[in-house]
Amino acid sequence: MNVAKRRGVRKAIVALARRLAVHMHRIWSDGTEFRWAKDPLVQPFL
């Protein structure tokens, strides 16, 4: 919402699309699987 307030809705949509494209490209290039939800059994190691 910050981009939409500062630059406008159209630029915010493009920024979101670019962000999603970068994430999708990283997943495809790494070959990792997308997790739909966080696994409740796995806890972060502190």
Rosetta blueprint (number, residue, H / E / L):
1 M L
2 N H
3 V H
4 A H
5 K H
6 R H
7 R L
8 G L
9 V H
10 R H
11 K H
12 A H
13 I H
14 V H
15 A H
16 L H
17 A H
18 R H
19 R H
20 L H
21 A H
22 V H
23 H H
24 M H
25 H H
26 R H
27 I H
28 W H
29 S H
30 D H
31 G L
32 T L
33 E L
34 F L
35 R L
36 W L
37 A L
38 K L
39 D L
40 P L
41 L L
42 V L
43 Q L
44 P L
45 F L
46 L L
